[in-house]
Amino acid sequence: FPTFISRQNLGWIRVIFATFILCTTIYTMTTQKNVLRVNYLKASKLRSLPIEIKGIKGQAMFTSWSWNLLGLSFAVSGLLTLYVDTIMKNNTYSIDEDKEKMIESLPFMKIGLRMCVILFEISAPVSMLVSAVVRYALWPKALKGNGTDTLKRPDILLQHNANIVMSLVECGLLGGLKIRFIDMAVAPLFGIAYILFAWGMKHRWVESGEPQFLYFFLDTTLGKTTSIAILALEIVLLFFYVFFVIVDDILEYFAGTLIIHLAVVGTIASLLCRFRD
């Protein structure tokens, strides 16, 4: 909505989002200490041992990966937006007529723009996956197990809820970074990278070296159950990617209609956010 938000203000809003995410991460790493007990399924061969989550280890959760990636996405897109705005003010380029000329004159601009798109194409559907899994899987599981105190910590609530809200705001109200079918493999690849990380870390969470996983559905002792769970999560991630593409197209069709954009963003956020039992 360029009528309401200038290019400069858009850049600063994105930078503010990135700074907010960075500050939350620093606060979590420096002040929070948590003992995690994973509620493994009955068929698991693992014992649920207390896992101390603090400092850099606190960033090992998939939620933190998603949160920090979203921050990186906003940082890159925000700084690039401010840079483009500065170039436009100091030169005679027209954003409508000479965009290609400007991009070609700055070789690194293509790389920056590509980074903006790829980072958002990963972080947006991943943030939706995180919020959906927390609301509809982890929270109900915690209610039946060791409680939801960890999930209700202020910083954790922010990571579970503000992530999808900021993604939707970017998609529907700010710059409207595109999510394209042609790049749909990037989000599942990010998910696979985390799974490999989780499996590689399984002997490092407790001093005894006994295998532990941060999420019950990554438990390799469950056999095909784990394979089915991972496949299902990858399919869900692909679904959210396609969902964001469709939302993009809908919002583009109603471009300029602020009320519809607000309604779409608010409706989706209300379905995915959760703050209490």
Buried (B, 14 or more C-beta within 10 A) or exposed (E): BEEEBEBBBBBBBBBEBBBBBBEBBEEBBEEBEBEBBBBBBEEBEBEBBEBBBBEEBBBBBBBBBBBBBBBBBBBBBBBBBBBBBEBBEEEEBEEEEBEEEBBEEEEEBEEBBEBBBBBBBBBBBBBBBBBBBBBEBBBEBBEEBBEBEBBBBEBBBBBBBBBBBBBBBBBBBBBBBBBEEEBBEBBBEBBEEBBEEBEEBBEEBBEEEEBBBBBBBBBBBBEEBBEEBBEEBBEBBBBBBBBBBEBBEEBEEBEEEEEBBEEBBEEBBEEBBBEEE
